[in-house]
């Protein structure tokens, strides 16, 4: 089967431009009289405001890993933290500053010399100075008058500037601050050297039209670049950030996945893609790295991404409805306004109660399976019967129905596992060794991994063929307790022709069960995908190589 036939609509979509203009005509009409910037700076505060997410506590190593990923993503500024919080925070920021990253490294400081001195000791490029300006904060939190806040801000900005750093100033709770006082504050900090001025919607209380109006009004007295920092308390952080751009701002503060205090911050990925596709405004962010960065941040912080979240959610480019899939096959732009590859993802088809013939046929094509009319009708009937009873059909279960409809058996699988061992322990790199029979010839090899399961899957894939990718690994506990049976599903892909195969196994041992699932997936892939097997000699010497 050809790659074109097996990949289906994905190939046809990939032949189109990465970013097509599917923007609504109404957007163009509404924006025709608005002066928009050609470029917007992205100020990432994942390591500072993002870490203030309840339950998130990043180690120095984790902060460094995230900073490197953000730099690779292409953000303009990384707010590495609030050094006055602790010595550990200060040390982490110092290490990030010493990495030699391309991004501007920034530290947060209150409007006092003590905070600024600690920030300066971190050798950062920029200091983000702030003070509360709303009457409610001045009265109940700071217990000072407006003029005292003004003097503190001026002194702090000038002190930081005198030490040769870039200074960004924020009026905390700006969207609840008297407009005349806010203008006065902006004018004052500019006079003493502020390089950028930020407008925070600290508790998420402003509406988009009001944010546009506020920034437009502040623009009259603010001659340095204006930034906006929005919180998501009523779900408007992204909308308010974009409204700020319409009002004249040229920088947005945001976090990956929108993490942050309470309901979080504006989501960087939604901001960047909205700017690119709806406003045709550039950023320095490499959009193709958005999804992998999102997954990494979610894993490190322990904050899951909701399935239906825009851009990076598991369902963002997933289609179940038969009507939608029919349109998608005819022309992907019918139901996907942007190419998922723009953000480093792929579209997918889910099988459920709304699936029809088109959905099932396209899903089967991903696995290189072609069913005749009678076989297709059988699997459709089976799917309808299962979902009608409330069953949520998992992909391995759907594939099992398909293989059953095809009458496929694996009586003489091309790959047979003869021996398997894994070595792991404290201060010991997990290493797996296998002896497998491939098309009647024996082969033995070893491979390392970050854990015993990773090592086992690595050695099996590399032993069989160098063109096999691990696309998905899923582990579920079937029963409770330490002696629980586990269910492992492994999805592999032949990168030569993009064909997929799933292996599934149930057992009491996670490693052995994973190995059995991997062998099943490899056999299915080899049977369907013409995989070039690594069979060159009858008994290859053991070679241990550390992965990338």
Secondary structure, DSSP 8 states (H G I E B T S, - for coil): --HHHHHTHHHHHHTS-SS-----HHHHHHHTT----SB-EEEE-TTTTGGGSTT----HHHHHHHHHHHHHHT-SEEEEE-GGG-HHHHHHHHHHHTT--SSEEEEEEESSHHHHHHHHTTT-SEEEEEEE-SHHHIIIII---HHHHHHHHHHHHHHHHHTT-EEEEEEETGGGS-HHHHHHHHHHHHHTT-SEEEEEETTS---HHHHHHHHHHHHTT--SEEEEEEB-TTS-HHHHHHHHHHHT--EEEEBGGG--STT-B-BHHHHHHHIIIII--B-S--GGGHHHHHHHHHHHH-----TT-TTTSTTTTEE--HHHHHHHHH-GGGT-SS-GGGGT---EE--STT--HHHHHHHHHHTT----HHHHHHHHHHHHHHHHTT----HHHHHHHHHHHHT---TT-SEEEEEEEEEEETTEEEEEEEEEEETTEEEEEEEE-SSHHHHHHHHHHHHH-TTEEEEEEEEEESSSSTT--EEEEEEEEETTTTEEEEEEEEES-HHHHHHHHHHHHHHHHHHHH------SSSS---------
